[in-house]
Amino acid sequence: MKLKLALILSVLSLNVGCVQMPTTTSSTVDNRPQIIFKVSDNSGVEGMRVIVDGLDNGPVAPFTNGTQALRILPGTHIIEILNGDTVISSQKIYVSDGVTKEVLIK
């Protein structure tokens, strides 16, 4: 009797150890619009800064080589490129979700 009980308990304990709890995974996709810049003359790009709707977004250089894009919210925006205090370019653009817009700087 003790042998049967020990055998049943050992079989039950093996089954409990093999049960895996259910898991779920989730991921988010960032499909905000992106802006990349194409500069006709790359020599002066180091001093240029990007202004989107009046807010400084940093230098233009990281967004010109195609490896990085400036992410913005969908909608209409005014994109200005400054070199020092001088406005080099000012463009009004519209972008929607999932769009990559190339802005040409002459």
C-alpha positions, 0 to 999 in steps of 0.5 A: 500500500505504501509502495503504491502511494509513493509511486502515485505521488512520484508520478504526480510530482513529475507532471507538476514540474513539466507544466509551463505557465502561459505567457504573452508578448507584446510589441509596439510599432513606432510609425510616426512620420520621419524627416531626412535631409538632402543637402546640395552642398555638404561642406556647410552642413556642420553649422546647420540646425533644424527648427520644427515649428519653432523648436530647435531639434539639433544639428542637421548633420545626423539626419543627412546620411540616411542612417538616422531620421528625425521623427515628428508627429503627423500633421502640418509643420514648418521646417526651418534650417538655420546656419548661425542666426541666418535662415537657410531654408523654410518649408511648410510640409504635411506628413502622415503616419508611416511616411518618410519625407525628404527635405531638400536644402539648397 
